[in-house]
Amino acid sequence: MQLFKRNRILRKSAAIRSMVAETQLSASNFIVPLFIVDGVDIISPIESMVGYNRYSINNVVKEVKLLWQLGIKSVLIFVKSPDELKDNTGKEAWNPDGLMQKSIKAIKDAVPEMVIMTDVALDPYSSYGHDGIIKNGDVANDLTVDALVKMGLSHAAAGADFLAPSDMMDGRIGAIRNALEENNFTSTGIMSYSAKYASCFYGPFRDALDSAPGMGDKKSYQMNYTNRLEAINETLQDIEQGADIVMVKPAMAYLDIIREVKNQVTVPVSAYQVSGEYAMIKAAANKGWLNEDLAILESLYSIKRAGADLIATYFAKDAIKLLNQ
Ligand code: PBG
């Protein structure tokens, strides 16, 4: 008798396919990035992120209520700081009455159970559009870490659940964890952007926040995309320094890195499907060259399958609608 394995048996019907599906996606896997601007009653479209908006605080609160109803558990907050508040120290970043701090409080007030994650990096506040303080033509690591600690503490004081340092300075996770301990913020967590690459796919995000570097690029702190082992080093160091959740960013061009990280760590792994990934799918779909719904699901399932427990994505609402169909 000839042994023959008929692989197509397990693909015969939708019912069988769903029984043996290896990867599941649900609303609680998604982290929703939100862009907040100063003012009242504002919903302002982002040109390079079709369908995505910046919100004033009163409108972001409405959006967060809706997200909670949809089953989303977590939002990741970014603010667009007015030009007149930008300087090289980034000091607006730890203003207790700043836009970020007010936003955290307003969201916590309205939807206390929503897990609030906050971006910790100086770029929206930097007159140079860099993630840290510029000295002698480059971002000064240790000066920047001191600033990030102040920024992180002010977010914790406002009620943030997780600080999400996206700056890629050396030693910032340990410094922030220590400062949280010393100031009694013992239940504030850290989601570290541990393997963050210097990527062209952040372009639309920098439009959204008007935060593109006015000078040079970010290659002296964000990682070189030729590298794989470096991602493991960065991630293990961040865990040792106290990161509760680690992240790989971007996602789609870095699925190999997500898998490597997932295989090496025992903390939850997140991945960020960044603005340029969103923009590519939107643009192709608008041209009629891709089916948007199918592209959304395929991209998100791929990121999950690669090993991401959590996915920060601008498609979260669309994905939930599709998953519920
Ligand atoms: C800021 C930051 C960036 C993103 C998240 N936090 C941009 C950058 O590093 O230049 C990108 C997110 C996206 O593109 O969706 N430090």
py3Dmol code that shows the C-alpha trace and the ligand (Angstrom):
import py3Dmol

protein = """\
ATOM      1  CA  MET A   1       0.000   0.000   0.000  1.00  0.00           C
ATOM      2  CA  GLN A   2       1.274   3.407  -0.884  1.00  0.00           C
ATOM      3  CA  LEU A   3       1.063   5.913   1.989  1.00  0.00           C
ATOM      4  CA  PHE A   4      -0.285   9.205   0.793  1.00  0.00           C
ATOM      5  CA  LYS A   5      -0.894  12.311   2.848  1.00  0.00           C
ATOM      6  CA  ARG A   6      -3.745  14.416   1.535  1.00  0.00           C
ATOM      7  CA  ASN A   7      -2.989  17.854   2.966  1.00  0.00           C
ATOM      8  CA  ARG A   8      -6.056  19.376   1.383  1.00  0.00           C
ATOM      9  CA  ILE A   9      -8.382  17.430   3.705  1.00  0.00           C
ATOM     10  CA  LEU A  10      -7.746  19.992   6.427  1.00  0.00           C
ATOM     11  CA  ARG A  11      -8.586  22.813   4.003  1.00  0.00           C
ATOM     12  CA  LYS A  12     -11.798  21.280   2.657  1.00  0.00           C
ATOM     13  CA  SER A  13     -14.349  23.635   4.218  1.00  0.00           C
ATOM     14  CA  ALA A  14     -14.477  26.872   6.146  1.00  0.00           C
ATOM     15  CA  ALA A  15     -15.505  24.879   9.221  1.00  0.00           C
ATOM     16  CA  ILE A  16     -12.467  22.593   9.059  1.00  0.00           C
ATOM     17  CA  ARG A  17     -10.151  25.505   8.275  1.00  0.00           C
ATOM     18  CA  SER A  18     -11.332  27.367  11.336  1.00  0.00           C
ATOM     19  CA  MET A  19     -11.015  24.234  13.529  1.00  0.00           C
ATOM     20  CA  VAL A  20      -7.343  23.862  12.665  1.00  0.00           C
ATOM     21  CA  ALA A  21      -6.413  27.552  12.422  1.00  0.00           C
ATOM     22  CA  GLU A  22      -3.195  27.990  14.386  1.00  0.00           C
ATOM     23  CA  THR A  23      -3.477  31.733  14.950  1.00  0.00           C
ATOM     24  CA  GLN A  24      -6.292  33.697  16.571  1.00  0.00           C
ATOM     25  CA  LEU A  25      -6.817  37.440  16.628  1.00  0.00           C
ATOM     26  CA  SER A  26      -9.076  39.331  18.973  1.00  0.00           C
ATOM     27  CA  ALA A  27      -9.756  42.870  20.121  1.00  0.00           C
ATOM     28  CA  SER A  28      -7.667  42.395  23.246  1.00  0.00           C
ATOM     29  CA  ASN A  29      -4.577  41.849  21.068  1.00  0.00           C
ATOM     30  CA  PHE A  30      -4.762  45.381  19.683  1.00  0.00           C
ATOM     31  CA  ILE A  31      -3.200  48.577  20.962  1.00  0.00           C
ATOM     32  CA  VAL A  32      -4.735  51.639  19.318  1.00  0.00           C
ATOM     33  CA  PRO A  33      -2.427  54.600  18.659  1.00  0.00           C
ATOM     34  CA  LEU A  34      -4.184  57.961  19.125  1.00  0.00           C
ATOM     35  CA  PHE A  35      -2.996  61.417  18.047  1.00  0.00           C
ATOM     36  CA  ILE A  36      -4.097  64.303  20.228  1.00  0.00           C
ATOM     37  CA  VAL A  37      -4.025  68.033  19.417  1.00  0.00           C
ATOM     38  CA  ASP A  38      -4.659  71.149  21.435  1.00  0.00           C
ATOM     39  CA  GLY A  39      -8.078  72.801  21.138  1.00  0.00           C
ATOM     40  CA  VAL A  40     -11.732  71.835  21.362  1.00  0.00           C
ATOM     41  CA  ASP A  41     -14.028  69.899  19.024  1.00  0.00           C
ATOM     42  CA  ILE A  42     -11.240  69.081  16.606  1.00  0.00           C
ATOM     43  CA  ILE A  43     -11.154  66.047  14.327  1.00  0.00           C
ATOM     44  CA  SER A  44      -8.402  66.761  11.850  1.00  0.00           C
ATOM     45  CA  PRO A  45      -7.597  64.306   9.057  1.00  0.00           C
ATOM     46  CA  ILE A  46      -3.995  63.239   8.434  1.00  0.00           C
ATOM     47  CA  GLU A  47      -3.305  63.519   4.722  1.00  0.00           C
ATOM     48  CA  SER A  48      -0.849  60.638   4.457  1.00  0.00           C
ATOM     49  CA  MET A  49      -2.941  58.390   6.741  1.00  0.00           C
ATOM     50  CA  VAL A  50      -6.272  58.326   4.910  1.00  0.00           C
ATOM     51  CA  GLY A  51      -9.134  57.673   7.327  1.00  0.00           C
ATOM     52  CA  TYR A  52      -7.065  58.439  10.426  1.00  0.00           C
ATOM     53  CA  ASN A  53      -7.501  61.622  12.481  1.00  0.00           C
ATOM     54  CA  ARG A  54      -6.000  63.788  15.156  1.00  0.00           C
ATOM     55  CA  TYR A  55      -8.430  64.556  17.986  1.00  0.00           C
ATOM     56  CA  SER A  56      -8.792  67.281  20.574  1.00  0.00           C
ATOM     57  CA  ILE A  57      -9.171  65.961  24.117  1.00  0.00           C
ATOM     58  CA  ASN A  58     -12.987  66.125  24.171  1.00  0.00           C
ATOM     59  CA  ASN A  59     -13.180  64.120  20.958  1.00  0.00           C
ATOM     60  CA  VAL A  60     -10.494  61.620  21.889  1.00  0.00           C
ATOM     61  CA  VAL A  61     -12.515  60.829  25.000  1.00  0.00           C
ATOM     62  CA  LYS A  62     -15.499  59.967  22.773  1.00  0.00           C
ATOM     63  CA  GLU A  63     -13.255  57.812  20.601  1.00  0.00           C
ATOM     64  CA  VAL A  64     -11.853  55.948  23.609  1.00  0.00           C
ATOM     65  CA  LYS A  65     -15.387  55.223  24.864  1.00  0.00           C
ATOM     66  CA  LEU A  66     -16.204  53.738  21.468  1.00  0.00           C
ATOM     67  CA  LEU A  67     -12.989  51.685  21.431  1.00  0.00           C
ATOM     68  CA  TRP A  68     -13.799  50.281  24.867  1.00  0.00           C
ATOM     69  CA  GLN A  69     -17.251  49.238  23.638  1.00  0.00           C
ATOM     70  CA  LEU A  70     -15.595  47.444  20.735  1.00  0.00           C
ATOM     71  CA  GLY A  71     -13.487  45.416  23.147  1.00  0.00           C
ATOM     72  CA  ILE A  72     -10.208  47.323  22.795  1.00  0.00           C
ATOM     73  CA  LYS A  73      -8.252  47.257  26.056  1.00  0.00           C
ATOM     74  CA  SER A  74      -5.404  49.622  25.338  1.00  0.00           C
ATOM     75  CA  VAL A  75      -4.554  52.930  23.681  1.00  0.00           C
ATOM     76  CA  LEU A  76      -1.128  54.398  22.947  1.00  0.00           C
ATOM     77  CA  ILE A  77      -1.140  58.170  23.154  1.00  0.00           C
ATOM     78  CA  PHE A  78       0.853  60.667  21.098  1.00  0.00           C
ATOM     79  CA  VAL A  79       0.438  64.431  21.199  1.00  0.00           C
ATOM     80  CA  LYS A  80       1.126  67.106  18.616  1.00  0.00           C
ATOM     81  CA  SER A  81       2.793  69.895  20.505  1.00  0.00           C
ATOM     82  CA  PRO A  82       2.503  73.468  19.150  1.00  0.00           C
ATOM     83  CA  ASP A  83       5.706  74.871  17.573  1.00  0.00           C
ATOM     84  CA  GLU A  84       6.028  77.665  20.134  1.00  0.00           C
ATOM     85  CA  LEU A  85       6.437  75.074  22.923  1.00  0.00           C
ATOM     86  CA  LYS A  86       9.293  73.244  21.184  1.00  0.00           C
ATOM     87  CA  ASP A  87      12.931  73.732  22.182  1.00  0.00           C
ATOM     88  CA  ASN A  88      16.108  71.660  22.435  1.00  0.00           C
ATOM     89  CA  THR A  89      15.463  70.606  26.056  1.00  0.00           C
ATOM     90  CA  GLY A  90      11.977  69.275  25.289  1.00  0.00           C
ATOM     91  CA  LYS A  91      10.850  70.601  28.668  1.00  0.00           C
ATOM     92  CA  GLU A  92       7.178  70.833  27.670  1.00  0.00           C
ATOM     93  CA  ALA A  93       7.284  67.017  27.756  1.00  0.00           C
ATOM     94  CA  TRP A  94       7.110  66.987  31.571  1.00  0.00           C
ATOM     95  CA  ASN A  95       4.806  69.974  32.063  1.00  0.00           C
ATOM     96  CA  PRO A  96       2.246  68.617  34.578  1.00  0.00           C
ATOM     97  CA  ASP A  97      -0.448  70.610  32.743  1.00  0.00           C
ATOM     98  CA  GLY A  98       0.804  69.714  29.268  1.00  0.00           C
ATOM     99  CA  LEU A  99      -1.406  68.260  26.547  1.00  0.00           C
ATOM    100  CA  MET A 100      -0.234  64.698  27.213  1.00  0.00           C
ATOM    101  CA  GLN A 101      -0.785  64.920  30.950  1.00  0.00           C
ATOM    102  CA  LYS A 102      -4.254  66.480  30.495  1.00  0.00           C
ATOM    103  CA  SER A 103      -5.152  63.814  27.944  1.00  0.00           C
ATOM    104  CA  ILE A 104      -4.158  60.961  30.252  1.00  0.00           C
ATOM    105  CA  LYS A 105      -6.324  62.388  33.031  1.00  0.00           C
ATOM    106  CA  ALA A 106      -9.317  62.990  30.768  1.00  0.00           C
ATOM    107  CA  ILE A 107      -9.201  59.467  29.333  1.00  0.00           C
ATOM    108  CA  LYS A 108      -8.702  57.873  32.771  1.00  0.00           C
ATOM    109  CA  ASP A 109     -11.643  59.856  34.104  1.00  0.00           C
ATOM    110  CA  ALA A 110     -13.944  58.834  31.271  1.00  0.00           C
ATOM    111  CA  VAL A 111     -12.909  55.178  30.820  1.00  0.00           C
ATOM    112  CA  PRO A 112     -10.962  54.143  33.926  1.00  0.00           C
ATOM    113  CA  GLU A 113     -10.455  50.564  32.792  1.00  0.00           C
ATOM    114  CA  MET A 114      -8.841  51.449  29.464  1.00  0.00           C
ATOM    115  CA  VAL A 115      -5.118  50.688  29.677  1.00  0.00           C
ATOM    116  CA  ILE A 116      -3.281  53.895  28.839  1.00  0.00           C
ATOM    117  CA  MET A 117       0.161  53.650  27.282  1.00  0.00           C
ATOM    118  CA  THR A 118       2.108  56.824  26.571  1.00  0.00           C
ATOM    119  CA  ASP A 119       4.881  57.588  24.132  1.00  0.00           C
ATOM    120  CA  VAL A 120       8.066  58.599  25.924  1.00  0.00           C
ATOM    121  CA  ALA A 121      10.472  60.393  23.548  1.00  0.00           C
ATOM    122  CA  LEU A 122      11.235  64.055  22.985  1.00  0.00           C
ATOM    123  CA  ASP A 123      10.524  64.350  19.259  1.00  0.00           C
ATOM    124  CA  PRO A 124       7.103  66.067  19.452  1.00  0.00           C
ATOM    125  CA  TYR A 125       8.678  68.639  21.787  1.00  0.00           C
ATOM    126  CA  SER A 126      12.084  69.031  20.122  1.00  0.00           C
ATOM    127  CA  SER A 127      12.837  72.035  17.938  1.00  0.00           C
ATOM    128  CA  TYR A 128      15.155  69.676  16.007  1.00  0.00           C
ATOM    129  CA  GLY A 129      12.529  66.942  15.656  1.00  0.00           C
ATOM    130  CA  HIS A 130      14.832  64.464  17.390  1.00  0.00           C
ATOM    131  CA  ASP A 131      13.987  62.019  20.151  1.00  0.00           C
ATOM    132  CA  GLY A 132      16.481  63.596  22.522  1.00  0.00           C
ATOM    133  CA  ILE A 133      18.576  66.634  23.355  1.00  0.00           C
ATOM    134  CA  ILE A 134      21.074  67.717  20.707  1.00  0.00           C
ATOM    135  CA  LYS A 135      24.658  68.421  21.723  1.00  0.00           C
ATOM    136  CA  ASN A 136      27.601  68.688  19.335  1.00  0.00           C
ATOM    137  CA  GLY A 137      25.415  67.686  16.402  1.00  0.00           C
ATOM    138  CA  ASP A 138      24.077  64.425  17.863  1.00  0.00           C
ATOM    139  CA  VAL A 139      21.522  63.287  20.433  1.00  0.00           C
ATOM    140  CA  ALA A 140      23.255  63.241  23.843  1.00  0.00           C
ATOM    141  CA  ASN A 141      22.368  59.918  25.481  1.00  0.00           C
ATOM    142  CA  ASP A 142      22.620  60.570  29.206  1.00  0.00           C
ATOM    143  CA  LEU A 143      21.184  64.080  29.148  1.00  0.00           C
ATOM    144  CA  THR A 144      18.259  62.676  27.187  1.00  0.00           C
ATOM    145  CA  VAL A 145      17.737  59.825  29.642  1.00  0.00           C
ATOM    146  CA  ASP A 146      17.445  62.389  32.471  1.00  0.00           C
ATOM    147  CA  ALA A 147      14.786  64.223  30.465  1.00  0.00           C
ATOM    148  CA  LEU A 148      12.922  60.985  29.642  1.00  0.00           C
ATOM    149  CA  VAL A 149      12.834  60.105  33.333  1.00  0.00           C
ATOM    150  CA  LYS A 150      11.129  63.426  34.098  1.00  0.00           C
ATOM    151  CA  MET A 151       8.750  62.893  31.212  1.00  0.00           C
ATOM    152  CA  GLY A 152       7.912  59.348  32.304  1.00  0.00           C
ATOM    153  CA  LEU A 153       7.299  60.368  35.905  1.00  0.00           C
ATOM    154  CA  SER A 154       4.893  63.097  34.797  1.00  0.00           C
ATOM    155  CA  HIS A 155       2.926  60.539  32.750  1.00  0.00           C
ATOM    156  CA  ALA A 156       2.823  58.161  35.708  1.00  0.00           C
ATOM    157  CA  ALA A 157       1.634  60.976  37.969  1.00  0.00           C
ATOM    158  CA  ALA A 158      -1.159  61.779  35.493  1.00  0.00           C
ATOM    159  CA  GLY A 159      -2.307  58.147  35.583  1.00  0.00           C
ATOM    160  CA  ALA A 160      -0.583  56.322  32.707  1.00  0.00           C
ATOM    161  CA  ASP A 161      -0.625  52.528  33.082  1.00  0.00           C
ATOM    162  CA  PHE A 162       2.410  51.842  30.869  1.00  0.00           C
ATOM    163  CA  LEU A 163       5.179  54.143  29.744  1.00  0.00           C
ATOM    164  CA  ALA A 164       6.318  53.352  26.220  1.00  0.00           C
ATOM    165  CA  PRO A 165       9.826  54.718  25.622  1.00  0.00           C
ATOM    166  CA  SER A 166      10.313  54.912  21.842  1.00  0.00           C
ATOM    167  CA  ASP A 167      13.573  56.886  21.888  1.00  0.00           C
ATOM    168  CA  MET A 168      16.227  54.100  21.766  1.00  0.00           C
ATOM    169  CA  MET A 169      18.619  55.762  24.225  1.00  0.00           C
ATOM    170  CA  ASP A 170      20.899  53.348  26.093  1.00  0.00           C
ATOM    171  CA  GLY A 171      19.951  52.678  29.701  1.00  0.00           C
ATOM    172  CA  ARG A 172      16.620  54.470  29.695  1.00  0.00           C
ATOM    173  CA  ILE A 173      14.529  51.495  30.784  1.00  0.00           C
ATOM    174  CA  GLY A 174      16.574  50.966  33.954  1.00  0.00           C
ATOM    175  CA  ALA A 175      16.637  54.675  34.719  1.00  0.00           C
ATOM    176  CA  ILE A 176      12.869  54.985  34.291  1.00  0.00           C
ATOM    177  CA  ARG A 177      12.148  51.826  36.345  1.00  0.00           C
ATOM    178  CA  ASN A 178      14.353  53.127  39.178  1.00  0.00           C
ATOM    179  CA  ALA A 179      12.689  56.505  39.148  1.00  0.00           C
ATOM    180  CA  LEU A 180       9.231  54.903  39.197  1.00  0.00           C
ATOM    181  CA  GLU A 181      10.251  52.832  42.236  1.00  0.00           C
ATOM    182  CA  GLU A 182      11.755  55.806  44.047  1.00  0.00           C
ATOM    183  CA  ASN A 183       8.612  57.828  43.483  1.00  0.00           C
ATOM    184  CA  ASN A 184       6.227  55.090  44.560  1.00  0.00           C
ATOM    185  CA  PHE A 185       4.780  54.430  41.125  1.00  0.00           C
ATOM    186  CA  THR A 186       5.211  50.735  41.745  1.00  0.00           C
ATOM    187  CA  SER A 187       2.261  49.691  39.589  1.00  0.00           C
ATOM    188  CA  THR A 188       3.238  51.673  36.499  1.00  0.00           C
ATOM    189  CA  GLY A 189       4.592  49.383  33.778  1.00  0.00           C
ATOM    190  CA  ILE A 190       7.009  49.821  30.903  1.00  0.00           C
ATOM    191  CA  MET A 191       6.427  48.721  27.327  1.00  0.00           C
ATOM    192  CA  SER A 192       9.806  49.239  25.748  1.00  0.00           C
ATOM    193  CA  TYR A 193      10.318  49.873  22.060  1.00  0.00           C
ATOM    194  CA  SER A 194      13.282  47.559  22.405  1.00  0.00           C
ATOM    195  CA  ALA A 195      14.043  46.692  18.776  1.00  0.00           C
ATOM    196  CA  LYS A 196      13.169  49.853  16.916  1.00  0.00           C
ATOM    197  CA  TYR A 197      14.723  50.275  13.506  1.00  0.00           C
ATOM    198  CA  ALA A 198      15.631  53.477  11.649  1.00  0.00           C
ATOM    199  CA  SER A 199      12.855  53.122   9.105  1.00  0.00           C
ATOM    200  CA  CYS A 200      11.370  55.063   6.221  1.00  0.00           C
ATOM    201  CA  PHE A 201       7.993  53.652   7.222  1.00  0.00           C
ATOM    202  CA  TYR A 202       7.565  56.278   9.974  1.00  0.00           C
ATOM    203  CA  GLY A 203       7.058  59.033   7.381  1.00  0.00           C
ATOM    204  CA  PRO A 204       3.268  59.506   7.705  1.00  0.00           C
ATOM    205  CA  PHE A 205       3.497  59.507  11.525  1.00  0.00           C
ATOM    206  CA  ARG A 206       5.931  62.403  11.358  1.00  0.00           C
ATOM    207  CA  ASP A 207       3.371  64.251   9.198  1.00  0.00           C
ATOM    208  CA  ALA A 208       0.709  63.528  11.789  1.00  0.00           C
ATOM    209  CA  LEU A 209       2.737  65.085  14.592  1.00  0.00           C
ATOM    210  CA  ASP A 210       4.803  67.503  12.520  1.00  0.00           C
ATOM    211  CA  SER A 211       7.844  65.845  14.114  1.00  0.00           C
ATOM    212  CA  ALA A 212      10.185  65.046  11.204  1.00  0.00           C
ATOM    213  CA  PRO A 213      13.844  65.632  12.086  1.00  0.00           C
ATOM    214  CA  GLY A 214      14.836  69.090  10.863  1.00  0.00           C
ATOM    215  CA  MET A 215      18.451  67.994  10.782  1.00  0.00           C
ATOM    216  CA  GLY A 216      20.039  64.641   9.915  1.00  0.00           C
ATOM    217  CA  ASP A 217      18.319  61.318  10.564  1.00  0.00           C
ATOM    218  CA  LYS A 218      17.821  58.961  13.503  1.00  0.00           C
ATOM    219  CA  LYS A 219      20.446  56.375  12.558  1.00  0.00           C
ATOM    220  CA  SER A 220      22.726  57.113  15.519  1.00  0.00           C
ATOM    221  CA  TYR A 221      20.061  55.798  17.897  1.00  0.00           C
ATOM    222  CA  GLN A 222      17.510  53.708  15.991  1.00  0.00           C
ATOM    223  CA  MET A 223      18.784  50.341  14.738  1.00  0.00           C
ATOM    224  CA  ASN A 224      20.280  49.498  11.371  1.00  0.00           C
ATOM    225  CA  TYR A 225      17.845  47.359   9.414  1.00  0.00           C
ATOM    226  CA  THR A 226      20.650  45.050   8.291  1.00  0.00           C
ATOM    227  CA  ASN A 227      20.831  43.662  11.825  1.00  0.00           C
ATOM    228  CA  ARG A 228      19.161  40.753  13.565  1.00  0.00           C
ATOM    229  CA  LEU A 229      21.312  39.745  16.551  1.00  0.00           C
ATOM    230  CA  GLU A 230      21.407  43.333  17.731  1.00  0.00           C
ATOM    231  CA  ALA A 231      17.633  43.157  18.183  1.00  0.00           C
ATOM    232  CA  ILE A 232      18.059  40.287  20.614  1.00  0.00           C
ATOM    233  CA  ASN A 233      20.747  42.169  22.552  1.00  0.00           C
ATOM    234  CA  GLU A 234      18.615  45.284  22.825  1.00  0.00           C
ATOM    235  CA  THR A 235      15.564  43.289  23.878  1.00  0.00           C
ATOM    236  CA  LEU A 236      17.319  41.174  26.521  1.00  0.00           C
ATOM    237  CA  GLN A 237      18.937  44.293  27.991  1.00  0.00           C
ATOM    238  CA  ASP A 238      15.591  46.064  28.218  1.00  0.00           C
ATOM    239  CA  ILE A 239      14.035  43.075  29.974  1.00  0.00           C
ATOM    240  CA  GLU A 240      16.920  42.976  32.410  1.00  0.00           C
ATOM    241  CA  GLN A 241      16.427  46.684  33.077  1.00  0.00           C
ATOM    242  CA  GLY A 242      12.768  46.120  33.891  1.00  0.00           C
ATOM    243  CA  ALA A 243      10.678  46.187  30.710  1.00  0.00           C
ATOM    244  CA  ASP A 244       7.338  44.420  31.232  1.00  0.00           C
ATOM    245  CA  ILE A 245       6.500  44.212  27.522  1.00  0.00           C
ATOM    246  CA  VAL A 246       8.974  44.490  24.641  1.00  0.00           C
ATOM    247  CA  MET A 247       8.334  45.652  21.097  1.00  0.00           C
ATOM    248  CA  VAL A 248       9.594  45.178  17.568  1.00  0.00           C
ATOM    249  CA  LYS A 249       8.969  48.077  15.196  1.00  0.00           C
ATOM    250  CA  PRO A 250       8.068  48.289  12.305  1.00  0.00           C
ATOM    251  CA  ALA A 251       6.219  44.986  11.868  1.00  0.00           C
ATOM    252  CA  MET A 252       5.708  43.775   8.300  1.00  0.00           C
ATOM    253  CA  ALA A 253       9.279  44.172   7.078  1.00  0.00           C
ATOM    254  CA  TYR A 254      10.551  42.733  10.383  1.00  0.00           C
ATOM    255  CA  LEU A 255       8.512  39.538  10.848  1.00  0.00           C
ATOM    256  CA  ASP A 256      11.752  37.554  11.164  1.00  0.00           C
ATOM    257  CA  ILE A 257      12.806  39.755  14.073  1.00  0.00           C
ATOM    258  CA  ILE A 258       9.431  39.348  15.795  1.00  0.00           C
ATOM    259  CA  ARG A 259       9.834  35.570  15.614  1.00  0.00           C
ATOM    260  CA  GLU A 260      13.430  35.622  16.870  1.00  0.00           C
ATOM    261  CA  VAL A 261      12.509  37.847  19.784  1.00  0.00           C
ATOM    262  CA  LYS A 262       9.451  35.712  20.601  1.00  0.00           C
ATOM    263  CA  ASN A 263      11.646  32.591  20.699  1.00  0.00           C
ATOM    264  CA  GLN A 264      14.128  34.177  23.098  1.00  0.00           C
ATOM    265  CA  VAL A 265      12.004  35.930  25.711  1.00  0.00           C
ATOM    266  CA  THR A 266       9.334  35.054  28.229  1.00  0.00           C
ATOM    267  CA  VAL A 267       7.678  38.479  28.501  1.00  0.00           C
ATOM    268  CA  PRO A 268       4.831  39.533  26.170  1.00  0.00           C
ATOM    269  CA  VAL A 269       6.025  40.687  22.755  1.00  0.00           C
ATOM    270  CA  SER A 270       4.342  43.516  20.897  1.00  0.00           C
ATOM    271  CA  ALA A 271       4.825  44.691  17.333  1.00  0.00           C
ATOM    272  CA  TYR A 272       3.959  48.044  15.804  1.00  0.00           C
ATOM    273  CA  GLN A 273       2.346  48.052  12.373  1.00  0.00           C
ATOM    274  CA  VAL A 274       3.508  51.592  11.704  1.00  0.00           C
ATOM    275  CA  SER A 275       2.078  54.523   9.796  1.00  0.00           C
ATOM    276  CA  GLY A 276       3.848  53.702   6.522  1.00  0.00           C
ATOM    277  CA  GLU A 277       2.481  50.160   6.578  1.00  0.00           C
ATOM    278  CA  TYR A 278      -1.008  51.596   7.045  1.00  0.00           C
ATOM    279  CA  ALA A 279      -0.450  54.161   4.288  1.00  0.00           C
ATOM    280  CA  MET A 280       0.756  51.538   1.783  1.00  0.00           C
ATOM    281  CA  ILE A 281      -2.321  49.369   2.233  1.00  0.00           C
ATOM    282  CA  LYS A 282      -4.658  52.378   2.134  1.00  0.00           C
ATOM    283  CA  ALA A 283      -3.057  53.815  -0.985  1.00  0.00           C
ATOM    284  CA  ALA A 284      -3.119  50.540  -2.906  1.00  0.00           C
ATOM    285  CA  ALA A 285      -6.713  49.903  -1.811  1.00  0.00           C
ATOM    286  CA  ASN A 286      -7.795  53.394  -2.853  1.00  0.00           C
ATOM    287  CA  LYS A 287      -6.381  52.723  -6.299  1.00  0.00           C
ATOM    288  CA  GLY A 288      -8.336  49.484  -6.434  1.00  0.00           C
ATOM    289  CA  TRP A 289      -5.099  47.486  -6.561  1.00  0.00           C
ATOM    290  CA  LEU A 290      -5.603  45.599  -3.295  1.00  0.00           C
ATOM    291  CA  ASN A 291      -8.682  44.461  -1.423  1.00  0.00           C
ATOM    292  CA  GLU A 292      -8.363  46.541   1.735  1.00  0.00           C
ATOM    293  CA  ASP A 293     -10.282  44.214   4.063  1.00  0.00           C
ATOM    294  CA  LEU A 294      -8.301  41.177   3.006  1.00  0.00           C
ATOM    295  CA  ALA A 295      -4.999  43.062   3.245  1.00  0.00           C
ATOM    296  CA  ILE A 296      -5.831  44.239   6.767  1.00  0.00           C
ATOM    297  CA  LEU A 297      -6.561  40.743   8.033  1.00  0.00           C
ATOM    298  CA  GLU A 298      -3.667  39.063   6.230  1.00  0.00           C
ATOM    299  CA  SER A 299      -1.164  41.602   7.517  1.00  0.00           C
ATOM    300  CA  LEU A 300      -2.410  41.408  11.111  1.00  0.00           C
ATOM    301  CA  TYR A 301      -2.610  37.604  11.187  1.00  0.00           C
ATOM    302  CA  SER A 302       0.935  37.466   9.783  1.00  0.00           C
ATOM    303  CA  ILE A 303       2.234  39.703  12.549  1.00  0.00           C
ATOM    304  CA  LYS A 304       0.463  37.601  15.169  1.00  0.00           C
ATOM    305  CA  ARG A 305       1.695  34.355  13.576  1.00  0.00           C
ATOM    306  CA  ALA A 306       5.248  35.719  13.563  1.00  0.00           C
ATOM    307  CA  GLY A 307       5.005  35.876  17.353  1.00  0.00           C
ATOM    308  CA  ALA A 308       3.480  39.172  18.407  1.00  0.00           C
ATOM    309  CA  ASP A 309       1.169  38.822  21.403  1.00  0.00           C
ATOM    310  CA  LEU A 310       0.055  42.429  21.010  1.00  0.00           C
ATOM    311  CA  ILE A 311      -0.149  44.580  17.892  1.00  0.00           C
ATOM    312  CA  ALA A 312      -0.204  48.354  17.803  1.00  0.00           C
ATOM    313  CA  THR A 313      -2.143  49.119  14.631  1.00  0.00           C
ATOM    314  CA  TYR A 314      -4.123  51.894  12.982  1.00  0.00           C
ATOM    315  CA  PHE A 315      -6.411  49.188  11.575  1.00  0.00           C
ATOM    316  CA  ALA A 316      -7.739  47.946  14.937  1.00  0.00           C
ATOM    317  CA  LYS A 317     -11.305  49.195  14.462  1.00  0.00           C
ATOM    318  CA  ASP A 318     -11.505  47.877  10.898  1.00  0.00           C
ATOM    319  CA  ALA A 319     -10.071  44.549  11.985  1.00  0.00           C
ATOM    320  CA  ILE A 320     -12.606  44.117  14.782  1.00  0.00           C
ATOM    321  CA  LYS A 321     -15.462  44.768  12.360  1.00  0.00           C
ATOM    322  CA  LEU A 322     -14.038  42.186   9.979  1.00  0.00           C
ATOM    323  CA  LEU A 323     -13.426  39.628  12.724  1.00  0.00           C
ATOM    324  CA  ASN A 324     -17.029  40.002  13.888  1.00  0.00           C
ATOM    325  CA  GLN A 325     -18.478  39.337  10.425  1.00  0.00           C
TER     326      GLN A 325
END
"""
ligand_1 = """\
16
PBG
C 8.657 58.785 18.151
C 7.896 57.725 17.475
C 7.843 57.453 16.108
C 6.886 56.468 15.948
C 6.401 56.117 17.205
N 7.048 56.906 18.149
C 8.541 58.098 14.984
C 9.995 58.106 14.944
O 10.689 57.413 15.685
O 10.511 58.871 14.128
C 6.447 55.917 14.629
C 5.075 55.322 14.588
C 4.502 55.165 13.220
O 5.163 55.418 12.187
O 3.339 54.761 13.144
N 9.791 58.469 18.824
"""
view = py3Dmol.view(width=600, height=400)
view.addModel(protein, "pdb")
view.setStyle({"model": 0}, {"cartoon": {"style": "trace"}})
view.addModel(ligand_1, "xyz")
view.setStyle({"model": 1}, {"stick": {}})
view.zoomTo()
view.show()
